[in-house]
Amino acid sequence: MIPELTVDIDSVAANWSLLAAAHGAPTSAVVKADAYGLGASLVAPRLLAAGVRHFFVAQLAEAVALRPLLPGVMIGVLNGFSAADAGAYTVHDLLPVLGSLPEIEAYRTFAARIGQTLPALLHVDTGMSRLGLSAAELERVADDPGLLAGIAWRYAMTHLVSAEQPDDPVNAAQQVRFAAACARLPPMARSMANSSGIFLGPGFRSDLARPGAALYGINPTPGRPNPMRPTMRLTAPVLQIRTIAAGEAVGYNASWTAARPTRVATVALGYADGYHRAASGRAAAGFDGARVPLIGRISMDLLTFDATDHPRLQPGSRLEIIGPAVPPDEVAGWAGTNGYEVLTSLGHRARRRVGAL
Ligand SMILES: *Cc1c(COP(=O)(O)O)cnc(C)c1O
């Protein structure tokens, strides 16, 4: 009696094809954070079979784990290069995304030491102010191209700040800054759009888009219909049903009190499974084509639902907690977060299986 996570890898692949067509240019797949919680070891080989030839993860260890599943294709490590781990990049044929002069220098030093020209991506900051060459650093490399020598630059890359808000003027500003930056760099291919950036129009087309969230069904165009297919369903079983009298309370801190005799269904899932406690008091689950309201506090291992109007809900019935009927973006709204955090929070207690939804 445990939660079950069904991952529809064919729908992930279909979403990639849709994104690649919308981009109209080469398109990678971002599979960081265990493919946004769905399971990179399940998702990545299916994307490879669908024709994906460029992958991104955040951390080196993620890339090392994926390399045997992704032979012969590019794996970029977004969080960059550390000299302490240098050997792993060459042993596993991984590309660091270099985003500061000291990082570039460390990689050049390593390449020189082993007598090779090593490949990398160059991250340029155009507004995020997290990683990537600053304007001042860009100035320095433009004045002294030797600072970039000895590295086989595959792409110049930047990351959009507000791509899911098409009216935000920062989008166009970043596009202009990126073009200006690239004009000052040695000639190399360019990589710009994330999921939402693909939908900002042809001005945001580049030599390599980097969608993540939309692959997994998160809406890249918030406020408009979701063009992506759902890719996952998290279900959990009803452990017990009890009927309480009007006036009785449910759960920690007695945050919910029955206004009528109520059938309470207790379900085997909680915040330890990544279901955000902040959704208490707002959430609902799917059952039989209807919505069953969550009542009381979300606890670590249990949820409680008002099953009074759902007589077919019985011990052993499974509720859809997140899935096609209860999209991650909607759960995110209840929890005060975004669909990315809902998916990447999915714990590892659920039994995972690959299947159609
Ligand atoms: C996570 C990430 C992406 C993917 O962004 P989505 O919004 O999930 O499509 C692309 N580029 C970089 C640098 C990232 O960190």
PDBQT file of the ligand as one rigid body, heavy atoms in Angstrom, charges set to zero:
ROOT
HETATM    1  C1  LIG A 401      17.248  24.538 -15.796  1.00  0.00    +0.000 C 
HETATM    2  C2  LIG A 401      17.844  25.271 -16.942  1.00  0.00    +0.000 A 
HETATM    3  C3  LIG A 401      17.244  25.208 -18.207  1.00  0.00    +0.000 A 
HETATM    4  C4  LIG A 401      15.883  24.590 -18.422  1.00  0.00    +0.000 C 
HETATM    5  O1  LIG A 401      14.911  25.541 -18.055  1.00  0.00    +0.000 OA
HETATM    6  P1  LIG A 401      13.327  25.217 -18.150  1.00  0.00    +0.000 P 
HETATM    7  O2  LIG A 401      12.695  26.484 -17.711  1.00  0.00    +0.000 OA
HETATM    8  O3  LIG A 401      13.090  24.084 -17.191  1.00  0.00    +0.000 OA
HETATM    9  O4  LIG A 401      13.039  24.849 -19.531  1.00  0.00    +0.000 OA
HETATM   10  C5  LIG A 401      17.898  25.780 -19.263  1.00  0.00    +0.000 A 
HETATM   11  N1  LIG A 401      19.077  26.423 -19.092  1.00  0.00    +0.000 NA
HETATM   12  C6  LIG A 401      19.672  26.530 -17.890  1.00  0.00    +0.000 A 
HETATM   13  C7  LIG A 401      20.946  27.267 -17.767  1.00  0.00    +0.000 C 
HETATM   14  C8  LIG A 401      19.063  25.977 -16.767  1.00  0.00    +0.000 A 
HETATM   15  O5  LIG A 401      19.636  26.095 -15.567  1.00  0.00    +0.000 OA
ENDROOT
TORSDOF 0
